[in-house]
Amino acid sequence: MSPILKVKNLVKNFGSTEVLKDINISIESGDFLVLVGPSGCGKSTLLNCIAGLEPISAGEVFIDGRNMTDVSPKDRDIAMVFQSYALYPTMSVAKNITFGMKVRGVDTETQKRKLAEVARQLQIEPELNRRPGQLSGGQRQRVAMGRALVRDPKLFLFDEPLSNLDAKLRVEMRTEIKRLHHDLGASMVYVTHDQIEAMTLATTIVVMKSGVIQQIGTPAEIYGRPQNLFVADFMGSPAMNLIKAKATKNGAGTKIEISRENSAPLILTDTQNTNLPENVILGLRPEDIAEASMRSGPQVQTATCLVDIVEPAGADTYVMSKLGGKEVTARLHAETGAQPGQLLEFAFDLGKVSYFEPETGQRLN
């Protein structure tokens, strides 16, 4: 069975500037692919190349096994939902949703049936006779999604559809899109700069930087085993702690030495990773650093550190200590009694550690 989307060796140039460099992506039917990265990384350009809105400089795009590289957007069997809702202000919600079907010559009964289906799915039945100007931002985005859903395309393409919404509405719409994907079993490609959106929505994430794919994987793979320093730092909130360290072979394990201001270096022993270069960047997620009394296990190492900053955040409290010349964040329980200036015994879970080569930024373990 052919992948629902295959992007092969895609290159996109604007004049002499190469904005997409040898892009290769393949997803199966029913997958939810999220393209994520900072502004200017090329993710929206890549989506437009898939849609046919931007001609590509080299490479090929296949949708459901068909080469669509030179096929016009209207013939690619795709539907797009944009950041701007692009609704017709003088038409009712119902007419906005059915307009595309009317233009394509779909019979009236089918239009009515599909309109009723998507209105129910998106919970906009009471709004069908209203105009876009009478709707909230969230309702307008639902109408834009409804217009795409009635097409029943091979591929849905979303270009930062939630970025114009406030934080609470974004969470609600994120849940709505996740539910729609589950209910419809539809194939979706979704662009966002929000790594939390990427983690919560995707079955597959593509992390991009400067027109180059940095890593492709499931949310668990991207979060747990980032392949380079950029992915480690970009994916996660708070970001992964990335600490300069020195590694020395020490019997059956590796001594990990981390400098500290005005005190002796922090010494940890890693018994799993025994083939490291001398200079490494040690990566640990904030949740993998805990109070010593709350964490135990064969790979857990404890050490006393000076608390620098305490940030209560509802269910969690973030506690910072200076290690390796930078602030290192631990995610502790809200009930922690940690105070700035206090010496606190931390547990470092080296079973979850990532190591990176300082010069190339590539993962070592």
C-alpha positions as CSV (number, residue, x, y, z in Angstrom):
1,M,0.0,0.0,0.0
2,S,1.4,3.4,-1.0
3,P,2.0,6.1,1.6
4,I,-0.7,8.7,1.7
5,L,2.0,11.4,1.4
6,K,5.6,11.0,0.1
7,V,7.9,14.0,-0.3
8,K,11.1,12.9,-2.1
9,N,14.3,15.0,-2.3
10,L,12.4,18.2,-2.3
11,V,14.3,21.5,-2.8
12,K,12.8,24.9,-2.8
13,N,14.8,28.0,-3.8
14,F,13.7,31.7,-3.8
15,G,16.2,33.2,-6.2
16,S,19.7,32.2,-5.0
17,T,18.4,31.4,-1.5
18,E,17.8,27.7,-0.7
19,V,14.9,27.6,1.8
20,L,14.2,23.9,1.8
21,K,17.1,21.4,1.5
22,D,16.6,17.8,0.4
23,I,13.3,17.2,2.3
24,N,12.3,13.5,2.5
25,I,9.0,12.6,4.4
26,S,6.6,9.7,4.1
27,I,3.4,9.1,6.1
28,E,0.7,6.4,6.0
29,S,-3.0,6.9,5.7
30,G,-4.5,8.1,9.0
31,D,-1.3,9.7,10.3
32,F,-1.2,13.1,11.9
33,L,2.1,14.7,10.7
34,V,3.1,17.9,12.5
35,L,5.8,20.2,11.0
36,V,7.3,22.2,13.8
37,G,10.2,24.7,14.1
38,P,10.9,28.3,14.8
39,S,9.7,31.1,12.5
40,G,11.6,31.1,9.2
41,C,12.5,27.4,9.3
42,G,10.6,26.6,6.1
43,K,7.6,24.7,7.5
44,S,4.9,26.8,5.9
45,T,6.8,26.8,2.6
46,L,7.0,23.0,2.7
47,L,3.2,22.8,3.3
48,N,2.6,25.2,0.4
49,C,4.9,23.0,-1.8
50,I,2.8,19.9,-0.8
51,A,-0.4,21.8,-1.7
52,G,1.0,23.0,-5.0
53,L,0.7,26.7,-4.0
54,E,4.5,27.0,-4.4
55,P,6.4,25.4,-7.3
56,I,9.3,23.3,-6.2
57,S,12.9,23.7,-7.5
58,A,13.7,19.9,-7.4
59,G,12.2,16.7,-6.1
60,E,8.8,15.1,-6.2
61,V,5.5,15.1,-4.2
62,F,3.3,12.0,-4.2
63,I,-0.2,11.9,-2.7
64,D,-1.8,8.4,-2.4
65,G,0.7,7.0,-4.9
66,R,0.2,9.6,-7.6
67,N,3.0,12.0,-8.6
68,M,1.5,15.4,-7.9
69,T,4.6,17.5,-8.5
70,D,3.2,19.3,-11.5
71,V,-0.5,19.0,-10.7
72,S,-2.5,22.1,-9.9
73,P,-3.7,22.5,-6.3
74,K,-7.4,22.0,-7.2
75,D,-6.6,18.6,-8.6
76,R,-4.5,17.3,-5.7
77,D,-7.5,16.2,-3.6
78,I,-6.4,18.2,-0.6
79,A,-8.2,20.7,1.7
80,M,-6.4,23.5,3.5
81,V,-7.2,25.3,6.7
82,F,-5.2,28.6,7.1
83,Q,-4.2,30.8,10.0
84,S,-6.6,33.5,8.6
85,Y,-10.1,32.1,8.3
86,A,-10.7,33.5,4.8
87,L,-14.5,33.3,5.1
88,Y,-16.9,35.2,2.8
89,P,-18.3,38.0,5.1
90,T,-21.6,38.4,3.2
91,M,-22.4,34.7,3.3
92,S,-24.0,32.7,6.1
93,V,-22.0,30.0,7.9
94,A,-24.0,27.4,5.9
95,K,-23.2,29.0,2.6
96,N,-19.5,29.4,3.5
97,I,-19.3,25.7,4.2
98,T,-21.2,24.5,1.1
99,F,-19.9,27.1,-1.4
100,G,-17.0,24.9,-2.6
101,M,-19.4,22.0,-3.2
102,K,-21.8,24.2,-5.1
103,V,-19.0,25.4,-7.4
104,R,-17.9,21.8,-8.0
105,G,-21.5,20.9,-9.0
106,V,-22.3,18.7,-6.0
107,D,-26.1,18.0,-5.8
108,T,-28.2,19.9,-3.3
109,E,-29.1,16.8,-1.2
110,T,-25.4,15.8,-0.8
111,Q,-24.6,19.4,0.2
112,K,-27.3,19.3,2.9
113,R,-26.2,16.0,4.2
114,K,-22.5,16.9,4.5
115,L,-23.3,20.3,6.0
116,A,-25.4,18.6,8.7
117,E,-22.6,16.1,9.4
118,V,-19.9,18.7,9.8
119,A,-22.1,21.1,11.8
120,R,-22.8,18.3,14.2
121,Q,-19.1,17.3,14.4
122,L,-17.9,20.8,15.0
123,Q,-20.9,21.8,17.2
124,I,-21.8,24.8,15.1
125,E,-25.4,23.9,14.3
126,P,-26.9,27.0,16.1
127,E,-24.6,29.3,14.0
128,L,-25.5,28.1,10.5
129,N,-27.6,31.1,9.6
130,R,-25.3,33.7,11.1
131,R,-22.5,35.6,9.3
132,P,-18.8,35.4,10.1
133,G,-18.8,38.9,11.6
134,Q,-21.2,37.7,14.2
135,L,-19.0,34.8,15.4
136,S,-16.1,34.5,17.8
137,G,-12.6,33.6,16.6
138,G,-13.1,30.0,17.7
139,Q,-16.4,29.7,15.9
140,R,-14.9,31.2,12.7
141,Q,-12.1,28.7,12.8
142,R,-14.6,25.9,13.2
143,V,-16.4,27.2,10.1
144,A,-13.1,27.2,8.2
145,M,-12.5,23.6,9.3
146,G,-16.0,22.7,8.3
147,R,-15.4,24.0,4.8
148,A,-12.4,21.7,4.5
149,L,-14.2,18.7,6.1
150,V,-17.1,18.6,3.6
151,R,-14.6,18.0,0.8
152,D,-13.6,14.6,2.3
153,P,-10.1,14.9,0.7
154,K,-7.2,12.5,0.7
155,L,-5.2,14.9,2.8
156,F,-5.9,17.8,5.2
157,L,-3.3,20.6,5.4
158,F,-3.4,23.0,8.4
159,D,-1.2,26.1,8.4
160,E,-1.0,27.4,12.0
161,P,-4.8,27.4,12.3
162,L,-4.9,28.2,16.0
163,S,-2.3,31.0,16.3
164,N,-4.9,33.8,16.1
165,L,-6.8,32.4,19.1
166,D,-6.3,33.2,22.8
167,A,-4.7,30.6,25.0
168,K,-7.9,29.0,26.4
169,L,-9.5,28.8,23.0
170,R,-6.3,27.3,21.5
171,V,-6.5,24.4,24.0
172,E,-10.2,23.8,23.2
173,M,-9.6,23.8,19.5
174,R,-6.6,21.6,19.8
175,T,-8.8,19.0,21.6
176,E,-11.4,19.4,18.8
177,I,-8.8,18.8,16.1
178,K,-7.5,15.7,18.0
179,R,-11.0,14.4,18.3
180,L,-11.8,15.0,14.7
181,H,-8.6,13.1,13.6
182,H,-9.6,10.2,15.8
183,D,-13.2,10.1,14.6
184,L,-12.5,10.6,10.9
185,G,-9.3,8.6,10.7
186,A,-8.2,11.4,8.3
187,S,-4.7,12.0,7.1
188,M,-3.4,15.4,8.3
189,V,-0.3,17.6,7.9
190,Y,-0.2,20.4,10.4
191,V,2.2,23.4,10.7
192,T,2.9,25.0,14.0
193,H,5.7,26.8,15.9
194,D,4.2,25.7,19.2
195,Q,6.0,22.5,20.4
196,I,3.2,21.7,22.9
197,E,0.7,21.7,20.0
198,A,3.1,19.4,18.1
199,M,3.5,17.0,21.0
200,T,-0.2,16.7,21.8
201,L,-1.6,16.4,18.3
202,A,1.0,14.4,16.3
203,T,1.4,10.8,15.5
204,T,4.6,11.8,13.7
205,I,6.6,15.0,14.3
206,V,9.1,16.6,11.8
207,V,11.4,19.1,13.6
208,M,12.8,21.7,11.2
209,K,15.5,24.4,11.4
210,S,16.8,26.6,8.5
211,G,15.1,24.5,5.8
212,V,16.6,21.2,7.1
213,I,14.9,18.3,8.8
214,Q,16.5,17.8,12.2
215,Q,14.6,14.8,13.3
216,I,11.5,12.7,12.4
217,G,9.8,10.6,15.0
218,T,6.9,9.9,17.3
219,P,6.3,12.5,20.1
220,A,7.8,10.0,22.6
221,E,10.9,9.6,20.4
222,I,11.4,13.3,19.8
223,Y,11.0,14.1,23.6
224,G,12.9,11.1,25.0
225,R,15.7,10.7,22.5
226,P,16.4,14.0,20.7
227,Q,19.0,13.5,18.0
228,N,20.8,16.8,18.5
229,L,21.0,19.9,20.7
230,F,18.6,21.9,18.7
231,V,15.8,19.3,19.1
232,A,16.6,18.8,22.8
233,D,16.4,22.5,23.5
234,F,13.4,23.3,21.2
235,M,11.1,20.4,22.2
236,G,9.9,20.5,25.8
237,S,8.6,23.2,28.2
238,P,10.7,23.9,30.2
239,A,13.4,22.8,27.8
240,M,15.8,20.0,28.5
241,N,18.7,21.0,30.8
242,L,21.9,21.0,28.7
243,I,24.9,21.0,30.9
244,K,28.6,21.1,30.0
245,A,30.4,18.2,31.7
246,K,33.6,16.1,31.6
247,A,33.4,12.3,31.3
248,T,36.2,10.0,32.6
249,K,36.3,6.2,32.5
250,N,36.0,5.0,36.0
251,G,36.0,1.3,36.6
252,A,32.8,-0.2,35.3
253,G,31.2,3.2,34.8
254,T,31.9,6.8,33.8
255,K,32.6,9.7,36.2
256,I,30.6,12.7,35.1
257,E,32.1,16.0,36.5
258,I,30.1,19.2,36.4
259,S,31.6,22.5,37.5
260,R,29.9,24.7,40.2
261,E,30.4,28.3,41.3
262,N,32.2,28.7,44.6
263,S,32.0,24.9,45.5
264,A,33.5,21.6,44.5
265,P,32.4,20.1,41.2
266,L,29.3,17.9,41.1
267,I,30.3,14.3,40.6
268,L,27.9,11.7,39.2
269,T,28.6,8.1,38.1
270,D,27.0,6.7,35.0
271,T,27.1,2.9,34.8
272,Q,25.2,2.7,31.5
273,N,27.2,4.9,29.1
274,T,30.9,3.9,29.3
275,N,32.2,5.1,25.9
276,L,32.0,8.9,26.0
277,P,34.5,11.5,24.9
278,E,36.0,13.7,27.6
279,N,33.9,16.8,26.8
280,V,30.1,16.2,26.6
281,I,26.9,18.1,27.0
282,L,24.7,16.2,29.5
283,G,20.9,16.5,28.9
284,L,18.3,15.8,31.5
285,R,14.6,16.8,31.4
286,P,13.4,18.9,34.4
287,E,11.2,16.0,35.6
288,D,14.3,13.7,35.7
289,I,15.7,15.8,38.5
290,A,13.8,15.4,41.7
291,E,14.2,15.8,45.5
292,A,16.3,12.8,46.7
293,S,13.5,11.7,49.0
294,M,11.1,11.3,46.1
295,R,13.1,9.3,43.6
296,S,15.0,6.0,43.7
297,G,16.3,3.4,41.3
298,P,19.4,1.7,40.0
299,Q,20.4,4.7,37.8
300,V,19.5,7.5,40.2
301,Q,22.4,9.5,41.6
302,T,22.0,12.0,44.4
303,A,23.9,15.2,45.1
304,T,23.5,18.3,47.2
305,C,23.0,21.6,45.3
306,L,22.4,25.2,46.3
307,V,18.9,26.4,45.3
308,D,19.1,29.6,43.4
309,I,15.5,30.4,42.2
310,V,12.1,28.9,43.1
311,E,9.1,29.3,40.7
312,P,5.7,28.0,41.8
313,A,3.7,26.9,38.8
314,G,0.4,25.3,40.2
315,A,0.8,21.6,40.3
316,D,4.6,21.9,39.9
317,T,7.3,24.0,41.4
318,Y,10.4,24.7,39.3
319,V,13.6,24.9,41.3
320,M,16.8,26.3,39.6
321,S,20.4,25.6,40.6
322,K,23.6,26.8,38.9
323,L,25.5,23.9,37.4
324,G,28.1,23.9,34.6
325,G,27.8,27.7,34.3
326,K,24.0,27.8,33.7
327,E,20.7,27.6,35.4
328,V,19.5,24.0,35.7
329,T,15.8,23.4,36.3
330,A,14.2,20.7,38.4
331,R,10.5,20.0,38.3
332,L,9.4,19.3,41.9
333,H,6.0,18.8,43.5
334,A,4.1,21.9,44.5
335,E,4.5,20.9,48.2
336,T,8.2,21.2,48.1
337,G,9.7,23.3,50.9
338,A,12.7,24.4,48.7
339,Q,13.8,28.0,49.3
340,P,16.4,30.2,47.6
341,G,19.8,29.9,49.3
342,Q,19.0,26.4,50.7
343,L,21.2,23.3,50.2
344,L,18.9,20.6,48.8
345,E,19.7,17.0,48.0
346,F,18.6,16.3,44.4
347,A,18.2,13.0,42.6
348,F,19.5,12.8,39.0
349,D,17.9,10.0,37.0
350,L,20.8,8.9,34.7
351,G,18.5,6.3,33.2
352,K,17.0,9.1,31.3
353,V,20.2,11.0,30.4
354,S,21.1,12.2,26.9
355,Y,24.7,13.0,25.9
356,F,25.7,15.3,23.0
357,E,28.9,16.2,21.3
358,P,29.6,19.9,22.0
359,E,31.0,20.8,18.6
360,T,28.5,19.0,16.3
361,G,25.6,19.0,18.7
362,Q,24.8,15.4,17.7
363,R,23.5,12.7,20.1
364,L,26.2,10.3,21.5
365,N,24.2,7.7,23.3
